[in-house]
Amino acid sequence: MAEIKQLTKKDMEAYRKSILKYRDVRSAVDLARDEGREEGREEGIEKGIEKEKISVIQKCLQNNLPIELIVNLTGFSKEQILKLR
């Protein structure tokens, strides 16, 4: 702090501008990081839903439910369901 107080008016202005630039860059990086986390979270949720649907399909197949019913319930194609047998 003592060094900052000894700066000339011109140097003080340059220092303040550099602080503002740093904060702008830091904010941009933080925002990008947060957006990346949110994207990753949403992707994780989608993968979890997909895994749960596969688990339900496998249980339906074990209980000999008709393939057409499983297609209607899950939104998976007949081919996708048959691959899970």
Helices and strands as residue ranges (DSSP letters): H 2-5, H 9-62, H 67-74, H 78-83
